[in-house]
Structure formats: structure tokens, C-alpha cells
Amino acid sequence: MPTELTTGPWSPDAQHGGPPAALLSGIIEVVPTEVEMILVRLSVELLRPVPLQPLGVVTEITRPGRKVQWVTATLTDDGDPVARGLGLKMRVADLELPFTQPETDAPPGPAQGHPARFFDAAGEFATEAMEIRMIEGDFDQAGPGRAWMRLRVPVVDGEATTGFQRVAAAADFGNGVSNLAGDNRSWLFVNPDLAIRVFRPLLGEWIYMESVTRLHSGGTGLASTILQDESGPLGVSQQTLFVEPFRNQ
């Protein structure tokens, strides 16, 4: 049952991509496994605008196993698919690795950022449901950007929000963090998909995003994001972009 907090930037009647992605990841995480597993990859297909009305869900274990499991979850509107998620889960181990992870420079923390400035009609998910602290760039400025994000509200009322749900809610902002149009509301750069890969669980609530968008005059684009938390590197995400002049003004 979506609330107004799910609304996105392109239509007052459609959700931002973050809430469906977060919902799908949580659904996939609770599908039973033979052994303890962690969700490490999520691919979301936004098949049509996800409406602000009650949605159904159908799940299927497409590949069972004790080492890896593939799960498909589909959100439906009156029986019609509107979004689909394909999740890869891997068994949890406790290994003594014979090598160390490479050190990386830590970005400035959330406290060093400033509140995001949005272009017109950013939608309530961006302005109310998420806390966004910009380190470099902004949503109303053209060019690559860096930001910290934290989900302020639960994905489902009364249920604990998982780390991957927090990552999924934030990752769909990559094309906004690296918005090439700046505050020019005359361009559409919507993503029909979202792919997330992580190699470990999220620690804490904050997700750091370092995003860049590349566009082609043929009307396509790609937003790529490096994901971190306050303890270090976490994973990556990408969005394929549909680009054209925005006529719904």
C-alpha cells in the first residue's frame, strides 16, 4: 500500500524507483533458503510506471541451491506486472582470507555534507523519505556528484528495514546525483532498470554514492555509481537511462 512518500519526479501518479526496488529486495531476502544466505545482487526492471495504489507480489525460486539461490519477485497492479526483481543470494561463510583488502581514501562523512537542493517537483520520496547530504555537486547542478543518503522511514510500516533495502532505496538516485541537466526541467532522464552489486552487508544506515552519467545523442544514457558506507567500499550500481525532451510541463 504505497503512501505519498513514494512519489517520484516524473509524475505525481507514479512512484520513484527507490521504493519498488527496496520492496522487491526485502521480499527476495525473506524467501526461504536451505542455508543462511545474503543477497549480493539485485536487478530491477521497471516495466511501467509503478502506481500509487495497492500492489500484489509473486515470488519464484528460479534456481535453488546450497551455495547460490536465484529468486524472482514481481510487483503487480491488478494482476499486471509493473516491476520485476531478480536477486542472487549466496551462502554465508566465515573464512580466514590469505590476503588483505586494498585501502581506499575515506570520503568526507555525512556531517560534512550539505542538504540537497532539488530541481522543481522532485517528489516526496526524495524530499521527505530520504535524508540526502551532498559532498560534491547537487541535484540542481549539472555534472558528476557525491552524496550520502539515509532512509528516514521504514519500507513497510511495522517491519525492520534491512541493509540491502537501504542500499536499494538510495541506489536509484544515481542519475539524480549525477544529473547532467542541472535545474533544466525540460529534459527527461528516467531509468527503466537498476542493477546493484554488493560484496558485503551494509554497516549502519548511511550510503555514500559517487555517481557519473554519460549520455548519447541517440537518446540513451548510463548512470554508474560507486557505493560505500562509513566503514569503506560496499559495491556498485548502474541505471540505463531513457533520454528525451520532457514535454509534460
N, C-alpha and C positions, 0 to 999 in steps of 0.2 A: 504494500500500500504506500505509494510514493507521497511525500509531502512537498510543499513548495520549495523546501531546501534542496531538492534535486534539480531544479530548473537550470538550464544551460544558457549559453549566449546567443544561440541562433534562432530560437523560437520560445515564446512563453509557454507553449504547449508541449515542449519536448525536454527530456532530461539531459543534463550534462553527461558525458560519457563516463565520468568517475563513479557515480552511484551504481549503475548496472555492472561495471567492472568489479567494484568492491563486493557487490551482492553475489555475483557469479563465483568469485574466488572463495567466499565464505561457504557457499553451497558445495563447491567441489571439495573443500577441505574436510567437510563432515561426512562425505561419502565413505563408508566403512572400508578398511584396508586389512590385509592379512597380518601385517606387522606395522609397527609405528612408522609413519611416513611424514614427509614435509613437502609442501607444494613449492616447486622451484621454477616452474614456467607456466605462464598463462597467456593464451592467445584469444583475444576478444574480437568477434565480428559484430559490428553494429549494423544489423541487416536493414533497419529502417529507423526513423526517429522513435525513441522509446517514450511512450506517452506517460503523462502524469495521472494514471489510473491503475486499478489493481491488476497485477501481473501474476501469471502462473509460472511454474517451473517444472521442467522434465529433466531427469538426470539419467545417464547411461555410462556404465563402466565399459569403455571400448577396448581396454586391454588390461586384464587383471594380472597380478603377479606379486611376488615377494620382494623383488628388487625395485621395480618401477610399476606404476599404475597410470593409465590414461583415463581421464574422465571427461565426458561432455555434459555440459549443463546448458539448457536453452530456456530463455525467458519468453513467455508468450502473452499476447494480448488477445483475449477472446479466442484462444486456440491458434492464433497466427504467430509464428516466430518473429521476434523483434531484435533479439540479441543472443549470441551463442558464445560460450566459452569452452575452450579446450585446455585442460590442465594436465600437467605432468607432475606426478608425485614420486619421490624417491625414498627408499628406506633410510632410516636414521641410524647412524653408526657412531662409534666412539673410537676414533683412530689416533694413533701417535704418528703424525706425519714426519717423514725424514728430511723435511725442508721447511724453511720459514717463508712467510708471505712477504712480498716486497713492500717496503714502507712507502707511504704516499703523504704528500703535504695535506694537512688538515685545512679545510676551508674555514673562514670566519663562522662562528656559531650563530644560531638564530637570534641571540640578543644583539648581535652586531648588524642585523638587517633592519630595513625599514618596511612599514606596511605597504603592501602592493597598491599601485594605482591602476585602475582598470579603464578600458575603453567603455563606451556607453553600453548599457544593458548587458553586463557581464553575466547575469543570472545569480540566483541566490546561493547556489552551491559554492561558487567562487567567493562571494562576498560575505556569506553568513556561516556556511557549514565548515569552511576551511579557514585556518589561520595561515597567512602567507607572508613571509618576511623576505624581501628582496635583498640580495647581496650585490648583484650587478644587473643593470638593465631594469625593465619594468614592463608590465602588460600593455601600457600605452606608449612604449618606445619600440622602435624597430631595431632588430638585431638579436644576437645570442643573449642568453640570460642565465643567471644563477639565483636560486631561491631555496629557502627552507619552507616546508609545508607540514601542517599538523591538522588532522581531522578533529574538529571540535565536538562532533555529535556521534552517537552510535550509528552504525549502518542499519541495524534493525533494533527498534526500541526494545529495551529489556534484555538484550543479548550483548555479551562482551565482544568487542571489536578485536579481530586478530591482527597480527603484524602484517600479513600479506594483504589483508583488506585495506589497511592504511596505505601500503605501497600502491595498490591498485587505484585507490581514490586519488592519490597525488600524481601518479604517472600519466594520467590522461591530460594533465596540464602542460606537457612538454611543448606543444605547439603554441600555447599561450605565453609561456616563459620566454620562448624564442620567436615570438610574433614579429614577422617581417613587415607587417602593415602599420605598426605603431598604433596611433589613435585614429587611423583612417578606417572608418566603419564601412567603407564601400567595397571591402574585399572579404570573401568567404574563404576560410582555410580549415575546413572541417575534416575530421579523421573518421573514416568508416571502419577502422580497426585499431587495435592496440596490442602490442606484444611486450611482455615483461619477462625478464630472466633474472633470478637472484641465485646466489650460491650459499646463502646462509639466512637464518631468521633475522628479522628486524629487531634491533635493540632500542627501546624507548618508543616515543611517539613521533619524533621529527624525522622527516625525509628530506635530504638535500638533493637538489636537481640541478644539473649543469646541462643546458639544452641548446641545441642549434638546429635551425630549419634551413633546408635547401629546396628551392622551387625551380620548376621548369616552365617555360612559356607554353608548353603543351597543355598546361592546366593540372599538373600533378606536383607533388612535393613529398618530402620526408623530414620528420622531426625526430631527432635522435637525442637521447638523454642518458647521462651517467648518473646512477643512483648511489647515494651514500646515507649513512646515519651518523650519529655523533661519535661512533666508535671506528668508522672507516668505510671503505668501499663495500657496496652491497650488491650491485648488479647494473643492468641496463634496461632501457625500454625504447621502443620505436613506434611511430604512428605514420601510416601512409596518409597523405593529405589530398583531398579534392579541392582544387583552387579555381575560383572564378569570381567575377564581379558580384557583389552582394546586392541583389535587387529588392529584397524585402525590407525597404526602409520606410 
